[in-house]
Amino acid sequence: MLISLAKRLRLNRLKELFAATALPRPKVTIKPWRLGLLRGALWSHFGLTIYAFILWITLGAVDFSDDTTRPLRYGFSDFRIANPYTPYATFLSERFGVEFMGSNDGGVTWRPYRYPHLPQEPDQIVSFVAPRFLRFEAAAQIIGSVTDRTPTFSLIALRLLEQNQRTIGLFKDNPFPDQRPSMIRMRRFQLKYTDLATYRATGNFWTKEYLDDYGPMIYINQEGLPKQASTGLEATQVQADYGNPQAQTYLGTLYLLGRGVPRDIAQAEKWYRLAAEQGFAGAQFSLGALYATEPSMHAKRRESVRWFRLAADQGWLDAQLNLAVMYEKGELVPFDATESARWYQLAAEQGSSEAQFKLGGIYFAGKGVPKDEIEALVWFDLAAQSGDEDAIANRAVLTERLGAAATRVALEKSQQYQERIKQLRANP
């Protein structure tokens, strides 16, 4: 070591003196694996030294016990030469976001603007995008998870309404390539991981739930200018003006009940009729009920039958029940026991316990249908499963009267009806 030092300092005489007095050094060959271990040990020692140095200069203010990577990040962060990449560095078990949706049919159908990489559908997983940083999508995810609202998203919605190509370019594609939307809304949603069994059965990574509207709907008014709907009522009015039958029906109900607007039967009739003439069953039933029950519409009571029938033909349960009662009592229509039984049957098959009980009595008495006590037990049993006490009593009487064999047949048929009703409710 002294010889090397004298050589570096260019002290040749001293170097020669050390060389003359030094003991001869045998040549040592170190195996490569030992050399590798030695280097590793030395570098580890160097790293521990740096670690200890950082602790010393911070007087223990920095605690690395809970994160072994912090010394490295702490040592280099001030130099701005290394940083972690975190926007999609972890798979969160739940995610929030804001979905922009447009419509050009008055809000009957809504088409989403899809993000290129951010999960938006249950079967979509985050794509690999490193080392790019997706500023817009990351912002949408962060903003969707906080309670504070930013006006930036309303400006984005406005640009989408105007078909601004730079704004549309932020999304995967344009859902309105031919005709621009007439309204844009922003809905906040939440995605939660499904379990393994659900994923294997459906292929879905997430369950999706819409939480609320992020901001007011933006629409094109009658002058062709963009406008923001300041209230929910205004949004409903806009959609009704564009011909949305659901919005028209809801608006009619608001006028009928006087909620948020002055009570106005004429306005209620107007909006119900506009929706009913489009074939919307809910509006057809509501218009029929308006004519049948509203005193100021007494002159149009007979028109209620027509609208009830149109709604009932589409499977509207309350309309079917109303027609059944009308034909049973001969109100506004000629008395017809057979027609009454038919409508009760249709309502009962949709799960109406009221219709099921009435139908049990009809089959027991043979009114409008052939007398059939087994069929009567079927419908009394179905009504009894809904807790109808009279149906429970009638079921007990018929069970004792018919005997075990006939009761078993009736209960098997009742179970078949029950399964159909469950499927109907699961897939309306």
Helices and strands as residue ranges (DSSP letters): H 2-8, H 12-21, H 32-57, H 70-77, E 94-103, E 111-112, H 135-144, H 152-161, H 165-168, E 183-193, H 196-202, E 206-220, E 226-228, H 232-241, H 245-257, H 265-276, H 281-293, G 295-300, H 303-313, H 317-329, H 337-348, H 353-365, H 373-384, H 389-402, H 404-426
